[in-house]
């Protein structure tokens, strides 16, 4: 199926920014306490949950839940965006 995945990419970019902002708010407000790499781990866990929701909502909205090729494509795009988002966050 020749489907335009631009909408998914835009949603993932927005989700990345939202998770990043939310994490920084928690961290800066001293609600979050941990040592070293646990910050990155917490961020990755939050990001994973948000990206899973985003990908699932995209598949459902476009009635692609039973299309294995579409699911594979969505998963690939999601992984690429998660990697980029995590790398950007880890630079902080």
N, C-alpha and C positions, 0 to 999 in steps of 0.2 A: 504494500500500500504506500503510495507516494504522499505522505502526510507532512505538513509543515510543522516542525517541532520548535519553531521560533518562540511560540507562546510559552512552552515548557522552559526553554532557556531563560526567558525573561523572568518567569516565576522563580526559578532556582537562584538567579542573581539577586532578586528581591529577598528571597528567604535567607540567603547568605548574609546580606546586609542587615536584615532584621535580627538574626541570631547574634551577629557580631555586636550590634548596638545593645541588645538586651544583656549580653554577657558583660560588656563593659559597664553598663549601669549597675549590675549586680556586684561586679568586682569593685567599682569605685565607691559604691555605697557601703562597702564593708559587710555586706550580707554574705559574701563568699570568702571563705578562708581555706587556704591550702598551701602546700609547698610545691615549688618547682613545676614539673611536668603535669601535675594534676590539673592545672588550668587548661592546658591544651586538651587533655583527656575529657574534661567536662565540656569544653567547647565542641569537641568532635561528637560527643554523645548527643548534645542538644541539636547540633547540625544534622546528624543522622535522622533523628526523629522528625525534624522539620522537613527534610528532603523526602523522607518516606511518605509523609502526608501529602506533600506537593506532587510527587510522582503518581501516587494513588488517585488523587483528585483529578489530575490531568487525564489519566487513563479512563476514569469513570465518566468525566465530562464528555469525552470524545468517543465513548462506547468502544474502547479498545481493550477492555479487560480480558477478552478471550482471544485476542490476536497476539500469538506468541512472538511474532516478528516485531510488532509494535512494542511489546513489553521489553524485549531484548534491547531495542533501540532506546527506550526511555531509561532503562537501567544503565546503559552505556553513557548516555548524556548526563545522567545524575551522578555517576561515579566521577566523570571528568570535572563536573562543577564542584563536587565535594572536595576533590583533590586540590583544585585551584583555590577554593575558599579556605581550606585548611592551611595551605601554603601561605596565603596572604595573611591569615591571622597569626601564624607562627612567626612572622617577621616582626611583630610588635614587641 
